[in-house]
């Protein structure tokens, strides 16, 4: 009984007897993340069924769960097109309804014997022989009474049926104290009900409420739970920020000597937006507490040079800098740029990656450890235990959402409360910035360099592939280059997608006059570098690639991007890939090849990427389509997810929660502690603390 002990110990002895939870049931509850009575109380219904009254069959709506009652007038087992039990019931309106069971037992046949009066609950749909319910819930009408409240239907797992789950939830509701953590004055001002009232209503709503009212999230009871959750999140983020600001870090005040030399050597001038965010970063680095800033900007907005100038500020102040990127191709791009910019200044740049030869890696690690190298660029290899810095002052993490929290901390902990600059080319919608990034300072490069050319986006059915190949040929004949991106490396029997290796062979056959190369994530680092160098030098006309080129690749002469099976990719990925072109003077095009049939989500994504080029609008639409968990890659990044609130729909509640969180922290620390204790009890780390 060990698995159920913690659960039952939080309940009264009376309810422990009532529940009769054995070890097997406790394990099923754990699969639903229901490990305490408070978890159970917050396990809200997916939907409701109305068993409080009988609906005449003639008046019963289509597609909406309802309860009807009638006499069984016929029953038979049919064998075509497959074995199934079909019964007909008729009520006082004279209408007949078919009840169809594809999976049935002898008990069903007994319940549906001719002449019996039964009740059936389910959705009525048009069938081949007339209106029907498929697999309705049935019970004997003579021995059943009408329900006093709408019947909740909960998310569950195999082996844990609805009656058992309802009994456990009701016992938890009756057993644990549901006192309010928020004062009546605040609830009155926000026009929100008490917590106990809200939870009881949502678990057992009276028949005066409609199913639609309960499911659209606008009821005050729903609003109360959403607000409590958002408030707990805002409180936890604010406290995390306070803790960070209370830490000590070396103020980094650069002399400007190397920064000025680099600016004079650049073939371009910084945009006003780049100058603004650089000033924000430098102001942060001069503080005696650690900087924790997110630098975001659309594809091609010039984040790398801002990062480089920030790094020079730290180096001028006598500190080392670490730059980490999630893929070797992106990290190598950064390494090449930093070498190009820094070595003429007399600064040393080291490269560290997992695939590096042992001798080179040991040499570079020693240079970093001895302080001979001012800046180390690399992948996950940077935060390995055997990598030591003499005086690490600034950590720059590119595409930060691709790293786990532990990975980012491991690198940051190489120094003493180091300053941290995170970068992302995936713009963060305002609602996410207000919630999941509330503990960060955010700088936005909202201006593209003046030499960027517009990119045309075309949606093309894959049956017109030959036309696209001809377009590639014409583009390359003009002296320009093209990417052809595929989502897989090898054949997959499940997905049956065009693979990169097959595409290479197909294009070589179709376009024999072109030089075509291939790069993918499973190639050795040296091989990838060789192919990329050939493409950058213009000796390859076309680069066939997997999505390893999604970020960091900068070839101004490449003006055409073809993306195979675009319907399989996410919006952020499509936008990133499209941003690999449009970096030179030539007009650029991105062709999205898709295969039919298209699902609704795929149609929505392709419509958004076709209609929009602004990264922030694309990110906002992406959030609507996928939700914050998918958008942020929460499983990888460790970002906590919301259970009840919807950031796009509940913006007003979020703004109220932000305002009230600030006030409570200043004026009512007792309320802050009580509210966080309750909401963090449901899942450790659930809201980011």
PyMOL commands that set and color helices and strands:
alter all, ss='L'
color gray80, all
select helices_A, chain A and resi 2-9+13-19+23-31+37-41+57-59+106-111+162-175+184-190+195-203+211-215+220-245+257-265+272-285+303-316+328-345+358-370+380-383+400-402+405-412+430-435+462-477+500-510+525-536+547-549+566-568+571-578+600-611+615-632+634-637+651-667+669-680
alter helices_A, ss='H'
color red, helices_A
select strands_A, chain A and resi 47-49+66-78+84-90+96-101+117-122+124-127+130-134+137-140+151-153+292-297+320-324+349-352+375-378+392-398+419-424+441-445+455-461+481-485+516-519+542-545+558-563+588-594
alter strands_A, ss='S'
color yellow, strands_A
deselect
rebuild
show_as cartoon
